[in-house]
Amino acid sequence: MSPLPVALDLLAVPKAVPEVRRTLRERCGGADSPDLLLCVSELLTNAIVHLGEGTPVTLRVSGTCTGRIRVELSDPEPGAWPVIRSAAGGDESGRGLALVDALALRWGVEQGPRGKTVWCELRAPGPSVGPSSNEGRTDGTGQRRVSEVSDSTRVSFSGLRT
């Protein structure tokens, strides 16, 4: 059985976070995937915190034609869009989306007729020889940028800073 794609319909509750990580570890055959596990945890935790416990969500993890891993978390709340916050040193929250932004090659939000999908793309897990590169994260001048705004229902934030 191929480890990907994975699609899980679940309720956004705290106990779902470690269960989803365990499921992904099993499906990936123990491959080194800390970036994947952290991004999935943060997106699911954001749904719990900002949409409320018990919100129904769908998590999809799949490979892309470019060899990346795509993580998507869909929820029924079209108006609650994620925003990168600036957390002070003593703050206990507010870093989740900043972590996703730091780890993902790109990320964004897609508005649908009955909700939205927050997504990110990561390098495929595997052997690593050093810190991750910034592949795909700049506009060629070294500046981080919004990578795509194709219409009013799809926005991609590749390193958008607020």
Secondary structure as UniProt FT lines:
FT   STRAND          6..12
FT   TURN            14..15
FT   HELIX           16..27
FT   TURN            28..30
FT   HELIX           34..51
FT   TURN            53..54
FT   STRAND          55..63
FT   TURN            65..66
FT   STRAND          68..75
FT   TURN            78..79
FT   TURN            89..90
FT   HELIX           96..103
FT   STRAND          106..112
FT   TURN            113..114
FT   STRAND          115..123
FT   TURN            135..136
FT   STRAND          148..151
FT   TURN            152..153
FT   STRAND          154..157
//
